[in-house]
Amino acid sequence: MFNALVKKIEQLAEGKRPLRFMEVCGTHTVSIFRAGIRQILPPNVELVSGPGCPVCVTCDEYVDRAIVYAQMPDVIIATFGDMLKVTGTYANLAEISAAGADIRVIYSPLDCIKIAKENPDKHVIFLAVGFETTAPTTAATILTAKSQGVRNLFFLSAQKLVPPALEMLLNDSEVRVDGFLLPGHVAVVIGVNAFKFLKIPSVVAGFEAEEILLALINLLTQIDEGRAEVTNEYKSVVKPEGNLTAQKMLSQVFCTVDAEWRGIGEISQSGLALNEEFADFDAEKVLPVNVPKINRRTPCRCGEILRGIVTPKDCPLFGKVCDPIHAVGPCMVSVEGICAAWYRFSF
């Protein structure tokens, strides 16, 4: 089946102008590299990666704020492991942990409730970083903590929404894409209908090699027929309306706010903050801190890479001073980061 799908792509691409399709999910990026899909595509069909890694788009100021909290003697920081090596303006959480801060790697936000109950004299702060995929679990944790009367658990939210970022990319004069491979995991939660505003060929895709190839065939067919629609090639798990239960929890716990994306800037209504009803769980409101704003200049081109303007190999740091062991930019830190995928599968 794989070879037949590749052949179909070649037939549809023949004679067409150069086309660029962007995947906006880190899992897609890794799957594409693992299957060698970039290498077998026709020369006039290019895949570029977008801002599909939540760790990668988390800005310096957030990391700096997390470090300030971590250095407080009565605070325990709970986080997913891939946040440890994301550097702010002067340090990362791994370095602060080595210096004695109590930073704990968890596998689910619900683990924070147990930590908070076992440490009633501590402020436990969860670093809530993610897209729509993980945000419902964070919302469920907050609802559970409230119902159980847990008073020493707080959340530092840098959760972001994918659709506003796609709209920003379409309005960016430096970004040129002819179609989107939409993130399957995000679409499970928000549904296909949430992407209907897109005015270029777009398709929700699964993560197996054949599923990605089917999505590319869909995009090429739309271009061949002069259509620009949002379609679904991941129907086994993605519904038009999405997961209504998860959406209800998100709207109950969070409100949308403007949010800063690393290397991209502020995107309107692209972030999630706690609603006023849950302000007692908001770390920034309950434990306000001053975070000095420091402008850090670096030759890292992560911001341009996340917009699909350049590839990791265009960055002067890639593979030289920046690698998965000594990551300079966040795109090299996360296993789903664009630079990490390029390094792992291209070197």
Secondary structure, 3 states (H helix, E strand, C coil): CHHHHHHHHHHHHCCCCCEEEEECCHHHHHHHHHHCHHHHCCCCEEEEECCCCCCCCCCHHHHHHHHHHHCCCCEEEEECHHHCCCCCCCCCHHHHHHCCCCEEECCCCCHHHHHHHHCCCCEEEEEECCCCCCHHHHHHHHHHHHHCCCCCEEEEECCECHHHHHHHHHCCCCCCCCEEEECHHHHHHHCHHHHCCCCCCEEECCCCHHHHHHHHHHHHHHHHHCCCCEEECCCCCCCCCCCHHHHHHHHHHEEEEEEEECCCEEEEEEEEEECHHHHHHEHHHHCCCCCCCCCCCCCCCHHHHHCCCCCHHHCCCECCCECCCCCCCHHHCCCCCHHHHHHHHHC
